[in-house]
Amino acid sequence: MLGFSIGKLLILAIVLLVVWYGFKMIARTGAPQQSSDDDSAGASRIDTEYDPESDTYVAKDTRKNSKKG
C-alpha cells in the first residue's frame, strides 16, 4: 500500500524540483534589480584624502595638481 515505486519516486522528484525552482523565482523577483547599463552609482564615487594645508578632504587627483603659494 505505501511501498516505493518508480512512479511515486518520479512524482516526488518532480514536485521537489517545482517547489525548489518556484522559491528561486520568487527570490529573484523580490530582490532589487541592478541594471548593468546604470553607471550612475560608480560615477559618483571619488577617492579623497586629507589635505593638512587646507584642513579639508580633497580628491586625490586634484591634490597633486594644486599649487598653494
C-alpha positions in Angstrom: 0.0 0.0 0.0 2.7 2.5 1.0 5.5 0.9 -1.0 8.0 2.8 -3.0 7.6 2.5 -6.8 9.3 4.2 -9.7 6.2 6.3 -10.4 5.9 7.6 -6.9 9.6 8.5 -6.7 9.4 10.3 -10.1 6.3 12.3 -9.0 8.1 13.2 -5.7 11.2 14.3 -7.6 9.1 16.5 -10.0 7.2 18.1 -7.0 10.5 18.8 -5.2 12.0 20.4 -8.4 8.9 22.6 -9.0 9.0 23.8 -5.4 12.7 24.5 -5.5 12.6 26.4 -8.8 9.5 28.2 -7.6 11.3 29.5 -4.5 14.2 30.6 -6.7 11.9 32.5 -9.0 10.2 34.2 -6.0 13.5 35.2 -4.5 14.7 36.6 -7.8 11.6 38.8 -8.3 11.7 40.0 -4.7 15.4 41.1 -4.9 16.2 44.6 -6.1 17.4 44.6 -9.7 20.6 46.4 -10.8 20.9 47.4 -14.4 24.3 46.8 -16.0 23.8 50.0 -18.1 23.3 52.2 -15.0 26.7 53.6 -14.1 25.5 56.5 -12.0 26.4 54.9 -8.7 30.0 54.2 -9.8 30.5 57.6 -11.4 29.5 59.5 -8.2 32.3 57.9 -6.1 35.5 59.9 -5.7 38.6 58.9 -3.7 39.5 61.6 -1.2 42.4 62.2 1.1 43.0 64.6 3.9 44.9 67.8 2.9 46.6 69.3 6.0 47.4 72.6 4.2 43.7 73.4 3.7 42.4 71.3 6.6 39.8 69.6 4.3 39.4 66.5 2.3 40.2 66.8 -1.4 40.0 64.4 -4.4 43.3 62.5 -4.8 43.9 63.7 -8.4 43.4 67.4 -7.6 45.8 67.4 -4.7 48.7 66.5 -6.9 48.0 69.3 -9.4 47.1 72.1 -6.8 49.8 74.6 -6.1 49.4 76.7 -3.0 51.5 79.7 -2.7 
